[in-house]
Amino acid sequence: MACMEAGPQLGDTLLDVVVNNDLPLDGFGACEGTLACCTCHVILSPEHYNRVDRVNPAGEEEMDLLDLAPELSDYSRLGCQ
């Protein structure tokens, strides 16, 4: 597996990092962050999930979309949020 580095800015979503750095993740963020799909579904480590959730808790729309995500986990989030 190839390793790539990307330079996120404070406040960037994972989708922002993928798009701004032209990372080759086919299909990731198909709806461009409009909360219309779950192609940017990620499963975080418990530590990272808790850090993200403290700063940016999942809203109702995100939770509804996550219900449709494959392999849903207690530590799932959408990379566009």
N, CA, C and O of each residue as an XYZ file, in Angstrom:
324
protein
N       0.849     -1.178      0.000
C       0.000      0.000      0.000
C       0.894      1.241      0.000
O       1.827      1.343      0.796
N       0.605      2.165     -0.885
C       1.368      3.398     -0.979
C       0.980      4.349      0.144
O      -0.166      4.372      0.594
N       1.940      5.118      0.578
C       1.702      6.110      1.630
C       1.710      7.490      0.989
O       2.592      7.812      0.193
N       0.720      8.301      1.343
C       0.636      9.654      0.805
C       0.480     10.617      1.965
O      -0.175     10.299      2.956
N       1.077     11.790      1.848
C       0.915     12.815      2.866
C       0.089     13.950      2.300
O       0.207     14.298      1.126
N      -0.746     14.522      3.147
C      -1.588     15.649      2.745
C      -1.550     16.682      3.854
O      -1.425     16.335      5.028
N      -1.657     17.941      3.488
C      -1.586     19.019      4.461
C      -2.935     19.631      4.764
O      -3.352     20.573      4.090
N      -3.630     19.110      5.775
C      -4.936     19.695      6.115
C      -4.788     21.035      6.821
O      -3.766     21.317      7.447
N      -5.810     21.840      6.710
C      -5.889     23.110      7.422
C      -6.878     22.939      8.566
O      -7.772     22.096      8.490
N      -6.729     23.718      9.610
C      -7.652     23.665     10.736
C      -9.078     23.873     10.229
O      -9.348     24.832      9.506
N      -9.976     22.988     10.602
C     -11.369     23.083     10.181
C     -11.702     22.279      8.940
O     -12.875     22.147      8.589
N     -10.682     21.730      8.257
C     -10.933     20.901      7.074
C     -11.616     19.597      7.469
O     -11.318     19.018      8.514
N     -12.528     19.149      6.629
C     -13.084     17.809      6.785
C     -12.159     16.841      6.057
O     -11.274     17.259      5.311
N     -12.365     15.563      6.274
C     -11.589     14.566      5.545
C     -11.852     14.693      4.047
O     -10.939     14.528      3.238
N     -13.087     14.984      3.682
C     -13.416     15.184      2.269
C     -12.637     16.369      1.698
O     -12.148     16.293      0.571
N     -12.514     17.459      2.451
C     -11.719     18.612      2.003
C     -10.281     18.194      1.707
O      -9.713     18.583      0.687
N      -9.705     17.412      2.595
C      -8.316     16.975      2.422
C      -8.173     16.121      1.167
O      -7.226     16.298      0.401
N      -9.098     15.205      0.954
C      -9.053     14.340     -0.230
C      -9.149     15.176     -1.506
O      -8.359     14.989     -2.432
N     -10.108     16.091     -1.557
C     -10.323     16.911     -2.759
C      -9.175     17.897     -2.967
O      -8.649     18.000     -4.076
N      -8.779     18.621     -1.925
C      -7.748     19.657     -2.053
C      -6.374     19.101     -2.397
O      -5.533     19.815     -2.944
N      -6.145     17.842     -2.082
C      -4.850     17.229     -2.359
C      -4.914     16.223     -3.503
O      -3.957     15.489     -3.752
N      -6.059     16.197     -4.198
C      -6.246     15.329     -5.363
C      -5.842     13.881     -5.065
O      -5.157     13.233     -5.856
N      -6.289     13.393     -3.898
C      -5.978     12.020     -3.516
C      -6.863     11.053     -4.306
O      -8.060     11.296     -4.457
N      -6.291      9.974     -4.803
C      -7.028      9.049     -5.674
C      -7.919      8.068     -4.901
O      -7.586      6.889     -4.778
N      -9.031      8.550     -4.392
C      -9.994      7.700     -3.688
C     -11.286      7.696     -4.492
O     -12.185      8.499     -4.242
N     -11.371      6.797     -5.450
C     -12.529      6.732     -6.348
C     -13.833      6.590     -5.582
O     -13.967      5.718     -4.723
N     -14.785      7.446     -5.894
C     -16.115      7.376     -5.310
C     -16.250      8.013     -3.942
O     -17.368      8.153     -3.446
N     -15.149      8.406     -3.314
C     -15.204      9.001     -1.984
C     -15.859     10.374     -2.079
O     -15.397     11.234     -2.828
N     -16.924     10.577     -1.329
C     -17.599     11.875     -1.321
C     -18.355     12.160     -2.602
O     -18.301     13.276     -3.118
N     -19.056     11.172     -3.120
C     -19.768     11.309     -4.394
C     -20.737     12.483     -4.408
O     -20.940     13.090     -5.460
N     -21.336     12.819     -3.277
C     -22.314     13.919     -3.237
C     -21.648     15.262     -2.943
O     -22.331     16.274     -2.787
N     -20.312     15.272     -2.868
C     -19.538     16.490     -2.623
C     -19.880     17.146     -1.291
O     -19.848     18.371     -1.174
N     -20.203     16.347     -0.298
C     -20.431     16.871      1.048
C     -21.801     17.441      1.303
O     -21.978     18.205      2.252
N     -22.783     17.095      0.482
C     -24.131     17.654      0.649
C     -25.042     16.779      1.506
O     -26.251     17.006      1.559
N     -24.469     15.783      2.175
C     -25.235     14.855      3.016
C     -26.331     14.135      2.227
O     -27.471     14.018      2.676
N     -25.950     13.655      1.033
C     -26.899     12.924      0.196
C     -26.453     11.486     -0.061
O     -27.127     10.756     -0.786
N     -25.331     11.069      0.520
C     -24.853      9.701      0.345
C     -24.014      9.326      1.568
O     -23.922     10.099      2.522
N     -23.417      8.166      1.538
C     -22.520      7.791      2.646
C     -21.217      7.207      2.094
O     -20.615      6.329      2.711
N     -20.785      7.703      0.921
C     -19.565      7.190      0.300
C     -18.300      7.643      1.020
O     -17.220      7.118      0.751
N     -18.415      8.601      1.924
C     -17.250      9.044      2.693
C     -17.283      8.470      4.112
O     -16.633      8.997      5.015
N     -18.040      7.394      4.298
C     -18.122      6.725      5.598
C     -16.735      6.252      6.027
O     -16.037      5.579      5.268
N     -16.346      6.607      7.242
C     -15.081      6.156      7.817
C     -15.345      5.595      9.207
O     -16.301      5.986      9.877
N     -14.499      4.686      9.626
C     -14.555      4.161     10.986
C     -13.279      4.606     11.678
O     -12.175      4.232     11.281
N     -13.444      5.401     12.710
C     -12.318      5.961     13.443
C     -11.950      5.077     14.626
O     -12.749      4.255     15.076
N     -10.740      5.255     15.117
C     -10.379      4.593     16.370
C     -11.215      5.242     17.471
O     -11.632      6.390     17.318
N     -11.470      4.546     18.567
C     -12.254      5.158     19.652
C     -11.671      6.493     20.115
O     -12.414      7.434     20.393
N     -10.347      6.573     20.197
C      -9.697      7.816     20.636
C      -9.992      8.964     19.668
O     -10.377     10.052     20.095
N      -9.814      8.723     18.371
C     -10.063      9.774     17.385
C     -11.549     10.118     17.302
O     -11.912     11.285     17.157
N     -12.401      9.106     17.393
C     -13.843      9.359     17.371
C     -14.229     10.313     18.503
O     -14.958     11.280     18.278
N     -13.750     10.049     19.704
C     -14.092     10.892     20.853
C     -13.575     12.313     20.687
O     -14.248     13.265     21.082
N     -12.391     12.469     20.107
C     -11.839     13.810     19.884
C     -12.685     14.584     18.873
O     -13.006     15.754     19.081
N     -13.038     13.914     17.780
C     -13.862     14.555     16.750
C     -15.243     14.882     17.308
O     -15.762     15.976     17.087
N     -15.833     13.939     18.025
C     -17.192     14.118     18.540
C     -17.279     15.250     19.565
O     -18.311     15.913     19.670
N     -16.209     15.472     20.314
C     -16.189     16.593     21.274
C     -16.265     17.934     20.549
O     -16.974     18.844     20.979
N     -15.535     18.045     19.455
C     -15.452     19.304     18.709
C     -16.618     19.468     17.743
O     -17.137     20.570     17.565
N     -17.028     18.366     17.120
C     -18.051     18.407     16.076
C     -18.956     17.182     16.187
O     -18.783     16.216     15.443
N     -19.922     17.212     17.114
C     -20.809     16.055     17.259
C     -21.640     15.814     15.999
O     -22.001     16.755     15.292
N     -21.935     14.559     15.731
C     -22.741     14.195     14.565
C     -24.152     14.748     14.714
O     -24.776     14.613     15.766
N     -24.641     15.366     13.656
C     -26.006     15.885     13.639
C     -26.997     14.808     13.225
O     -26.617     13.691     12.876
N     -28.264     15.165     13.271
C     -29.329     14.212     12.944
C     -29.224     13.708     11.505
O     -29.407     12.518     11.248
N     -28.925     14.624     10.555
C     -28.816     14.207      9.146
C     -27.679     13.209      8.951
O     -27.824     12.216      8.238
N     -26.544     13.487      9.593
C     -25.412     12.569      9.476
C     -25.763     11.207     10.071
O     -25.453     10.174      9.478
N     -26.397     11.200     11.220
C     -26.776      9.940     11.861
C     -27.751      9.145     10.982
O     -27.653      7.922     10.887
N     -28.689      9.848     10.344
C     -29.638      9.177      9.445
C     -28.914      8.512      8.276
O     -29.231      7.380      7.910
N     -27.939      9.215      7.687
C     -27.188      8.639      6.566
C     -26.314      7.484      7.021
O     -26.161      6.497      6.302
N     -25.744      7.599      8.202
C     -24.896      6.520      8.700
C     -25.679      5.224      8.873
O     -25.113      4.135      8.771
N     -26.969      5.339      9.132
C     -27.798      4.133      9.232
C     -27.774      3.323      7.935
O     -28.037      2.121      7.951
N     -27.460      3.975      6.817
C     -27.414      3.315      5.510
C     -26.015      2.830      5.137
O     -25.844      2.137      4.134
N     -25.019      3.191      5.938
C     -23.628      2.874      5.611
C     -23.326      1.391      5.821
O     -23.794      0.783      6.784
N     -22.539      0.817      4.910
C     -22.123     -0.571      5.112
C     -21.137     -0.656      6.280
O     -20.366      0.274      6.516
N     -21.166     -1.748      6.989
C     -20.234     -1.997      8.093
C     -20.267     -0.893      9.148
O     -19.221     -0.470      9.641
N     -21.449     -0.436      9.487
C     -21.623      0.614     10.492
C     -21.001      0.188     11.816
O     -21.117     -0.967     12.228
N     -20.347      1.125     12.469
C     -19.677      0.884     13.744
C     -20.088      1.969     14.732
O     -20.603      3.014     14.335
N     -19.864      1.723     16.002
C     -20.094      2.761     17.015
C     -19.169      3.951     16.796
O     -19.409      5.033     17.333
N     -18.113      3.758     16.011
C     -17.124      4.807     15.769
C     -17.170      5.314     14.328
O     -16.179      5.835     13.816
N     -18.320      5.159     13.679
C     -18.509      5.625     12.303
C     -18.809      7.115     12.268
O     -19.499      7.649     13.136
N     -18.276      7.774     11.250
C     -18.605      9.164     10.939
C     -18.561      9.312      9.429
O     -18.053      8.442      8.722
N     -19.100     10.424      8.941
C     -18.972     10.761      7.528
C     -17.791     11.711      7.388
O     -17.675     12.687      8.129
N     -16.924     11.417      6.438
C     -15.728     12.227      6.239
C     -16.002     13.626      5.729
O     -15.096     14.459      5.699
N     -17.235     13.901      5.326
C     -17.581     15.244      4.832
C     -18.037     16.159      5.964
O     -18.273     17.345      5.732
N     -18.163     15.646      7.160
C     -18.699     16.448      8.270
C     -17.641     16.847      9.273
O     -17.945     17.522     10.256
